Amino acid sequence: MSLGAPLEHLARYSKAWRLPPGPSLKLHSDTVIQCPSFSPASESSPTVKLRYLLPLFAASAVLSACLGNSGNPVAPPSDIRPVVGDGIAGIEWTPQLGVSYLAFASTNASLTTQNWTSIGFALLNGGTSTVPPALLCNATNGLTYYFTVDAHTGTAPGGPGSPLITATARSAGGAGTWNVGAPAGLNVNGVGYAAITTCLESGKPTGIYAAVGPAGAIFSSTNGSNWTSRTPAGYSTDLYAVVAITGSINVPTAPNLLFVAVGAGGAVIRSGDGVTWTSSVAASGSAPTLRSISISVTSFVAVGDGGRIQTSSDGVTWTTHTSNTTANLHSIQCVSTTCVAAGDGGVIDISVDGGTTWTVNLVGGGASALRAVAYGNFDNNEVGNGVIGLGGTTLTSINTWVVVGDNGTAFESAVVATGITASGWNATPIAGAANLVAIAYTTQFVAVDAAGHAFTSQLATANTWSPAIATGLTDPVSITTNGHGFVLLGSSGDNATSF
């Protein structure tokens, strides 16, 4: 749900109620409505308008409350805590049995439970009350949000609002945001993520991380810090990369997941839950090693040594395509039907038809091996005068591709198409970086070098990369994102997260 949705929800159901006169009813601390007398209405019956926007759920409370209020206003929660993340600002508290809550938010420090309809909005969480946590999932990074909560039992109006709680979203990957997890003892080459739920007003995103490595190593995690071995008995093929498709997002009981991992000798192994894995393509001494895999619409696209590129709709049956290069390809990223692969000798291979046909660009004179590629589209790190979708800050489309490689090499392009040439890629070297091994994007690009330093940039243009940021790892090899933060893994099993 966008940040505009709460206001749209209120506006959709605010209306003039034509009711016969009766006793007045105070639905909320600043909303007064005339109760119906339940006599037949006539054209002469007065029209009663709510002083402020009234959500649809309040309409059902009119009749029940007019027939006799039950319950009482109660004190607000005493343990409200801020929740912050990349594009996330909100609050949480410990709910009490039998108590209902309403949470209100604004970018105005004057917010109260009386004026929220004019300077803020209610966090409805899709129902008639707010269940913690109460989150904004497209919060503007750097902008302070204010929250207050009231409480009641039965159909009574809300009690006094809580003192204001502030939360300020901030970009993941920056200085002071990295946390090192406990060593897991796993040797890995690549990590991926399968989303189960997106960030919602009622909770942070959930999903399953999968990591793969030498000798058939496979691990899974729900938080990126605690990992469990999932290698099937007898499987020992080296694996290098893993990716997942979620067929039914936000259906946690049946997300319809499909993980696919690739590795040495063209090996492929699949899983429907990240826990139980089955080999679908055995390693072959005559097949090139596959180094990276991505998703184009609903197809898997894998790349590897000798310019190998192949696609599959299920991870079982694969079609090989002409890549027009013999360079080893180390990384691929697809967005819709556009795919960008990066490899040795400054090779950038581009497809705009889902991985079927490819056009090769050679950047930097072929001097550096390119190791990783990422795409970023929306930059919401702007401090505006309000909430996205509520007359304030809007997301800025940047539509940028970035490839990184050895010796701090980086190139960006805001346009990727079949006819692009090397001149369409702009060199944006990252000062102070060693060999760059990974890159990902949430609301900013985060590139990581082999020494464990992160470098951030919102737009990835020249001279916009940050100084080196310590991640706490010394051997990073792969990074992934859940859309609101990063999980970084090292080859020796160390891991770090930034949310």
ABEGO torsion letter per residue (X at the ends): XBAAAAAAAAAAABBBBBBBBBBBBBABAABBBBBBAGBBBBAABBBBBBABBBBAAAAAAAAAAAAEBBEBBBBBBAABBBBBBBGBBBBBBBBBBGBBBBBBBBABAABBAAAAAAABBBBAGGBABBBOBBBBAABBBGBBBBBBBBBBBEABBBBBBBBBBBBBBBBBGBBGABBBBBBAGBBBABBBBBBABBBBAAEBBBEBBBBBBBGGBBBBBAAGABBBBABBBGBABBBABBBBBBABBGBAABAGBBBBBBBBGGBBBBBAAGABBBBABBBBAABBBBABBBBBEABBBBBBBGGBBBBBAAGABBBBBBAGBABBBABBBBBEABBBBBBBGGBBBBBAAGGABBBBBBBGGGABBBABBBBBABBAABBBAEBBGAGBBBBBBAGBBBBBBBGGBBBBBABBBAABBAAABBBBBBBGBBBBABBBBBABBBBBBAAGBBBBBAAGBBGABBBBBBAGBAABABBBBAGAEBBBBBAAGBBBBBX
